[in-house]
Amino acid sequence: MPGSTVKSRNWLGGSASWVWLLVVMLPIYWVVITSFKARSDYFTANPLAPPKAPTLENYRLVIESDFVQYFVNTVVVTVGAVVPAVLISFMAAYAIVRGSSARTGIGRFLRTTNGLFLMGLAIPLQAVIIPVYLIIIRLHLYDSLLALILPSIAFAIPLSVLVLSNFIRDVPKELFESMRMDGASEWGTLWQLAFPLTRSALITVTIYNGVLTWNNFLLPLVLTQSPDRRTLPLALWTFQGQYSVNVPAVLASVVLTTLPILVLYAVGRRQLLSGLTAGFGK
């Protein structure tokens, strides 16, 4: 028809997407089916063939090897680090957005603080792991879960402040002024106005920091020593030593470790993607 536009299908891009999906899903498929194979079948059967006699023996073996203790430690560290980090970042982002425009000493202090937070994004954990280790030793926190929680909070704050401040900055100033005219304090405005309007951003940074803390391997490796202080990523490493030739048992522990993260991602997937897109696209 005249004036109509015909959209041509991108067959090359579609084919490349299916190939990439196959590349991503093939290792996951192999991990899952191998975790249900008997140890003897792993060496004799086709690696990509489904198990002829699926068994839960590998999962039983992993759970009986203090897996529950490692899981509880990981939950404690993740919740203990993410909740304070998100709350601190939310309040810091609100103060930076609301007060940095002032031409007073407080405004200059908040602008400097925001610059320090942004500098924190450029410092990787690997670069400061030795100073962190020395600080934990001086605080007499070595080989404790608190030794994992405190550095995790510190490294979660910079990115959280960046994302949350972008969201708070988009809240119309008229809403803040209306709250102030109604007699609301800054504390009341923070929780009654900014908190509900930035809920998607809060979910975003919570999920993102939760995944990073859950999968952290370096901090537990350096700052803990006792077996009862291990988290799941470090426990996977020890499982590889314990089951050096029992690959199905190792992969069963990988599946159990990954399941909570998959559930968390499935629950907050839309908020995570929209929050990250809006946070970095402004």
C-alpha positions in Angstrom: 0.0 0.0 0.0 1.2 3.5 -0.7 2.8 5.2 2.3 3.1 2.0 4.3 6.4 0.8 5.6 7.4 -2.8 5.4 9.7 -4.0 8.1 12.2 -6.5 6.9 13.1 -9.3 9.3 16.6 -9.5 10.6 17.3 -13.2 9.9 21.0 -12.8 10.5 20.4 -11.3 14.0 17.8 -13.8 14.8 20.0 -16.7 13.8 22.9 -15.3 15.9 20.6 -15.0 18.9 19.5 -18.6 18.7 23.2 -19.7 18.4 24.1 -17.6 21.4 21.2 -19.1 23.3 22.5 -22.5 22.5 26.0 -21.6 23.6 24.6 -20.3 27.0 22.2 -23.1 27.7 24.4 -26.0 26.8 26.7 -25.8 29.9 23.6 -25.3 32.1 22.0 -28.3 30.6 25.1 -30.4 31.1 25.5 -29.3 34.8 21.9 -30.2 35.6 21.8 -33.6 33.9 25.2 -34.6 35.3 24.1 -33.8 38.8 21.5 -36.5 38.5 24.0 -39.1 37.2 25.6 -41.8 39.2 29.4 -41.5 39.6 30.0 -44.6 37.5 27.7 -43.4 34.7 29.5 -40.1 34.4 32.7 -41.8 33.0 30.9 -44.3 30.8 27.8 -42.6 29.3 27.6 -39.8 26.8 28.2 -36.5 28.6 25.2 -34.8 26.9 22.8 -37.7 27.2 20.2 -37.6 30.0 20.8 -40.1 32.8 19.3 -43.5 32.2 18.7 -44.0 36.0 18.4 -40.5 37.6 19.5 -40.5 41.2 19.5 -38.0 44.1 22.5 -39.5 45.8 24.7 -36.6 44.8 22.4 -34.1 46.4 22.1 -36.2 49.6 25.9 -36.4 49.7 26.3 -32.7 49.4 23.6 -31.8 52.0 25.2 -34.2 54.5 28.5 -32.5 54.0 27.6 -29.4 56.1 25.9 -27.8 53.1 23.1 -26.4 55.3 25.7 -24.6 57.6 27.3 -23.0 54.5 23.9 -22.0 53.2 23.0 -20.3 56.5 26.3 -18.5 56.7 25.8 -17.2 53.1 22.2 -16.0 54.0 23.5 -14.2 57.1 26.3 -12.5 55.3 24.1 -11.5 52.3 21.2 -10.1 54.4 23.6 -8.5 56.9 25.4 -6.7 54.2 22.7 -5.8 51.7 20.1 -4.4 54.1 22.4 -1.9 55.8 24.1 -1.0 52.5 20.8 -0.2 50.8 19.5 1.8 53.7 22.7 3.8 54.1 22.9 4.4 50.3 19.3 5.5 50.1 19.7 8.1 52.9 23.0 9.3 51.4 21.6 9.6 47.9 18.6 11.6 49.3 21.0 14.0 51.2 23.2 14.4 48.1 20.4 15.2 45.8 18.5 17.5 48.2 21.5 19.3 49.8 24.3 19.4 47.2 22.8 22.4 45.4 23.0 24.6 48.5 25.8 27.1 48.5 26.8 26.5 52.0 29.3 24.4 53.8 26.9 21.5 54.0 26.4 21.6 50.2 30.1 21.6 49.5 30.5 18.7 52.0 27.8 16.7 50.2 29.3 17.3 46.8 32.7 16.1 48.1 31.0 13.1 49.6 29.4 12.3 46.3 32.7 12.5 44.6 34.2 10.1 47.1 31.4 7.7 46.4 32.1 7.9 42.6 35.8 7.3 43.2 34.8 4.1 45.1 33.5 2.7 41.8 37.0 2.8 40.4 38.5 0.7 43.2 38.2 -3.0 42.7 38.1 -5.3 45.7 41.3 -7.2 44.6 43.3 -3.9 44.8 42.6 -3.4 48.5 42.2 -6.9 49.8 45.4 -6.6 51.8 44.5 -3.4 53.6 41.1 -4.9 54.3 42.7 -7.9 55.7 45.0 -5.8 58.0 42.0 -3.7 59.2 40.0 -6.9 60.0 43.0 -8.2 62.0 43.3 -5.0 63.9 39.6 -5.1 64.8 39.9 -8.7 66.0 37.2 -9.8 63.6 39.2 -12.3 61.6 37.4 -15.6 61.0 33.9 -14.2 61.7 30.9 -13.5 59.6 31.1 -9.8 60.6 34.5 -9.7 58.8 32.6 -10.6 55.6 29.7 -8.3 56.2 31.5 -5.0 56.8 33.6 -4.9 53.6 30.6 -6.1 51.6 28.7 -3.1 52.9 31.5 -0.7 52.0 31.8 -2.0 48.4 28.1 -2.1 47.8 27.5 1.6 48.8 29.1 3.5 45.8 27.1 1.9 43.0 23.9 2.0 45.1 24.3 5.7 45.8 24.8 6.3 42.0 21.6 4.5 41.0 19.5 5.8 43.8 20.6 9.4 43.4 19.6 9.3 39.7 16.1 8.1 40.7 15.7 10.7 43.5 16.9 13.4 41.2 14.0 12.7 38.8 11.4 13.2 41.4 9.8 16.6 40.7 10.9 19.3 43.1 7.3 20.5 43.4 6.5 17.3 45.3 9.3 18.0 47.8 8.2 21.6 48.2 4.6 20.5 48.7 5.6 18.2 51.5 7.6 20.9 53.2 4.6 23.3 52.9 2.5 20.7 54.6 4.9 20.7 57.5 6.7 17.5 56.8 10.3 17.2 58.0 13.2 16.0 55.8 13.0 12.7 57.6 9.3 12.4 56.9 9.8 13.5 53.2 12.5 10.8 52.9 10.3 7.9 53.9 6.8 9.2 52.8 7.8 10.6 49.4 11.2 9.5 48.2 10.9 5.9 49.4 7.7 5.0 47.6 8.8 6.7 44.4 12.1 5.0 44.3 10.9 1.5 45.2 12.0 0.0 41.8 15.5 1.4 42.3 15.7 0.0 45.8 14.7 -3.4 44.5 17.3 -3.1 41.7 20.2 -2.3 44.1 19.0 -4.9 46.6 19.0 -7.7 44.0 22.2 -6.6 42.4 24.1 -6.3 45.6 22.6 -9.6 46.9 23.9 -11.5 43.9 27.4 -10.0 44.2 27.5 -10.7 48.0 26.1 -14.3 47.5 28.7 -15.1 44.9 31.7 -13.4 46.6 34.6 -15.8 46.8 37.6 -13.6 47.6 36.5 -12.2 51.0 35.6 -15.6 52.5 38.8 -17.0 51.2 41.0 -14.3 52.8 39.1 -13.4 55.9 37.9 -16.8 57.2 39.6 -20.0 58.2 37.3 -22.2 60.2 35.1 -24.6 58.3 32.0 -23.5 60.1 32.5 -19.9 58.8 32.6 -20.9 55.1 30.1 -19.5 52.6 28.7 -21.4 49.6 31.3 -20.1 47.0 34.1 -21.1 49.2 32.4 -24.4 50.1 32.2 -25.2 46.4 36.0 -24.9 46.3 36.3 -27.3 49.2 33.9 -29.7 47.6 36.1 -29.9 44.6 38.9 -31.1 46.9 36.7 -33.5 48.8 35.1 -34.9 45.7 38.1 -34.6 43.4 36.8 -37.3 41.0 33.1 -37.2 41.9 32.1 -34.6 39.3 28.3 -35.2 39.7 28.5 -34.3 43.4 30.4 -31.1 42.7 27.8 -30.2 40.1 25.0 -31.0 42.5 26.4 -28.5 44.9 26.6 -26.0 42.1 22.9 -26.4 41.3 22.0 -26.0 45.0 24.1 -22.9 45.3 22.6 -21.3 42.2 18.9 -22.0 42.9 18.4 -19.2 45.4 19.9 -16.7 43.0 17.7 -17.9 40.1 14.6 -17.6 42.3 15.6 -14.1 43.4 16.2 -13.0 39.8 12.9 -14.5 38.6 11.0 -12.6 41.3 12.6 -9.2 40.7 13.7 -9.5 37.0 11.5 -6.7 35.7 12.4 -4.3 38.5 16.1 -5.2 38.1 16.2 -4.6 34.3 14.1 -1.4 34.4 16.0 0.0 37.4 19.5 -0.6 35.9 18.3 0.8 32.5 16.9 3.9 34.1 19.8 4.3 36.6 22.5 4.2 34.0 20.7 5.9 31.1 20.1 9.2 32.7 
